[in-house]
Each structure stands twice: as C-alpha cells, then as structure tokens.
Amino acid sequence: MKVIAVVSAKGGVGKTTLAANLASVLATSGRRVIALDLDPQNALRLHFGVPLDSIDGLSRASLSGDAWQRIMFDGVDGVNVLPYGAVVEDDRAASKRMSITSRSGSCNRSARLDSMPQTSWSSTRRRVRPSIRAPHCARRPSR
C-alpha cells in the first residue's frame, strides 16, 4: 500500500483541492484509493459528493470506538472517502468518559487502518449520489 500525504503549514494553498484531484486521477486510472481527511474543516468530502448534512467521520468514530470502515463513503470517480466529520457536544462528553475509563486501564480502543483486511471495504461503504457532487476540477476566478 502506498501512502501520499498532502501537507502544508500554510492555510489556503489548495491542499484539499490537490488531494481531491490527485485521488480522482489515481482512481480513474484503475487504482484503489481512499481519501482520508484529517482536517477539522472537513472539506474533502465536498469534492466527492458526501452529503452536507452528514456528520459521520473519523473524529466521531475515534471517540465512539467504531470501525473506520463503517464511516467510509463510496464517492464519485471511484474514490473511497473517509471524512473528518464533526464532533458534537454528546461526543465530547463520551470522550471524557472514555478518557477516564482508559486511564484506569480497563479500556483500550485504539485501532490502525491497516489492521482490517482490504476485502471488507466493499461491504461497509455508503454510496453517494453524483448529482450532489461539487466540481473538484473547477478553477478559481482570477483576481
């Protein structure tokens, strides 16, 4: 498995757009691609048609101990998307309870992405409608 990370300390330089386009190009050339969003702005999902009202993502799954496959979306262009998601107040409260429990040694919910077989991807993805797709190749207007 090859990993490509798009990282920059500077904001507003097009990291999300570059990652979305790169993922789309790789997927359309026949590669299996998972676009993983670790940015709390949760914008990568918009490039692949994940519904605007969906708050599911890695942040909530991490707090609740859910498997990452359960929150994967089957996006447009054949890209599997793991959005960052949104954490609501109930999630924060659950996180505090888990933190207290894990400090006492009775709870360990850490899991790695590569710990699950790749064959299980297809059975857990959710489909998104291409009609709600945001154009990920659109150019910004020049100033």
C-alpha positions as CSV (number, residue, x, y, z in Angstrom):
1,M,0.0,0.0,0.0
2,K,1.4,3.4,-1.0
3,V,0.6,6.5,1.0
4,I,0.6,10.0,-0.4
5,A,0.2,12.9,2.1
6,V,-0.6,16.4,1.1
7,V,0.6,18.6,3.9
8,S,1.5,22.3,4.4
9,A,1.6,24.5,7.5
10,K,0.2,27.4,5.5
11,G,-3.6,27.6,5.1
12,G,-5.5,28.4,1.9
13,V,-2.9,27.0,-0.5
14,G,-5.0,24.3,-2.1
15,K,-4.1,21.2,-0.1
16,T,-7.7,19.8,-0.2
17,T,-8.2,20.6,-3.9
18,L,-4.9,19.0,-4.8
19,A,-5.6,15.9,-2.7
20,A,-9.1,15.5,-4.2
21,N,-7.8,15.9,-7.8
22,L,-4.9,13.5,-7.1
23,A,-7.3,10.9,-5.6
24,S,-9.6,11.2,-8.6
25,V,-6.9,10.8,-11.2
26,L,-5.4,7.8,-9.4
27,A,-8.9,6.2,-9.1
28,T,-9.8,6.8,-12.7
29,S,-6.5,5.2,-13.8
30,G,-7.6,2.0,-12.0
31,R,-6.1,2.3,-8.6
32,R,-7.9,1.7,-5.3
33,V,-7.9,5.0,-3.5
34,I,-9.0,6.0,0.0
35,A,-9.1,9.8,0.5
36,L,-8.5,10.4,4.2
37,D,-9.4,13.8,5.6
38,L,-7.6,14.7,8.9
39,D,-8.6,18.4,8.7
40,P,-11.3,19.6,11.1
41,Q,-12.7,21.8,8.3
42,N,-14.0,18.6,6.8
43,A,-13.9,20.0,3.2
44,L,-12.5,17.0,1.3
45,R,-15.9,15.3,1.4
46,L,-17.4,18.1,-0.6
47,H,-15.3,17.1,-3.6
48,F,-16.7,13.6,-3.7
49,G,-20.4,14.1,-3.1
50,V,-20.7,13.2,0.6
51,P,-24.0,14.7,1.9
52,L,-23.7,18.2,3.5
53,D,-25.7,17.1,6.5
54,S,-23.6,14.1,7.3
55,I,-21.5,14.5,10.5
56,D,-20.1,11.0,10.3
57,G,-16.3,10.8,10.1
58,L,-13.0,9.8,11.7
59,S,-13.4,12.2,14.6
60,R,-16.7,10.7,15.8
61,A,-15.7,7.1,15.0
62,S,-12.5,7.6,17.0
63,L,-14.4,8.8,20.0
64,S,-17.0,6.1,19.9
65,G,-14.6,3.3,19.1
66,D,-16.4,2.5,15.8
67,A,-14.5,0.8,12.9
68,W,-13.3,3.2,10.2
69,Q,-14.9,1.0,7.5
70,R,-18.4,2.0,8.9
71,I,-17.9,5.6,8.1
72,M,-16.4,5.2,4.6
73,F,-18.3,6.7,1.7
74,D,-18.1,5.4,-1.9
75,G,-17.6,8.8,-3.6
76,V,-17.6,9.8,-7.2
77,D,-14.8,8.9,-9.5
78,G,-14.4,5.6,-7.6
79,V,-12.7,7.2,-4.6
80,N,-13.5,5.9,-1.2
81,V,-13.7,8.8,1.2
82,L,-13.1,8.9,5.0
83,P,-14.2,12.3,6.0
84,Y,-13.1,14.0,9.2
85,G,-16.7,14.5,10.4
86,A,-18.0,16.7,13.1
87,V,-17.8,16.3,16.9
88,V,-21.0,17.4,18.7
89,E,-21.3,18.0,22.5
90,D,-22.6,14.5,23.2
91,D,-19.4,13.1,21.5
92,R,-17.2,15.3,23.7
93,A,-18.9,14.0,26.9
94,A,-18.5,10.4,25.7
95,S,-14.8,11.2,25.0
96,K,-14.3,12.4,28.6
97,R,-15.9,9.3,30.0
98,M,-13.7,7.1,27.7
99,S,-10.6,9.0,28.7
100,I,-11.3,8.5,32.4
101,T,-12.0,4.8,31.8
102,S,-8.9,4.3,29.7
103,R,-6.7,5.9,32.4
104,S,-7.9,3.3,34.8
105,G,-6.6,0.6,32.5
106,S,-10.0,-1.0,31.7
107,C,-10.5,0.4,28.2
108,N,-8.3,0.5,25.1
109,R,-10.0,1.5,21.8
110,S,-7.0,2.2,19.6
111,A,-7.1,0.6,16.1
112,R,-5.0,1.1,13.0
113,L,-6.3,1.5,9.5
114,D,-4.2,-1.3,8.2
115,S,-5.5,-3.8,10.8
116,M,-8.5,-4.6,8.8
117,P,-8.5,-6.6,5.6
118,Q,-9.0,-4.7,2.4
119,T,-11.7,-7.0,1.2
120,S,-14.1,-5.7,3.9
121,W,-14.2,-2.3,2.3
122,S,-16.9,-3.1,-0.2
123,S,-19.4,-4.4,2.3
124,T,-19.3,-1.3,4.5
125,R,-19.2,1.7,2.1
126,R,-22.1,4.0,1.7
127,R,-23.0,5.3,-1.8
128,V,-23.4,8.9,-2.5
129,R,-25.4,10.5,-5.4
130,P,-23.2,12.1,-8.1
131,S,-25.9,14.8,-8.5
132,I,-24.8,16.5,-5.3
133,R,-21.1,16.4,-6.4
134,A,-19.1,19.6,-6.1
135,P,-16.9,20.3,-9.1
136,H,-13.4,19.4,-7.9
137,C,-11.7,20.5,-11.1
138,A,-13.3,23.9,-11.2
139,R,-10.8,26.8,-11.4
140,R,-10.9,29.7,-9.0
141,P,-11.7,33.1,-10.6
142,S,-8.6,35.2,-11.1
143,R,-8.4,38.4,-9.2
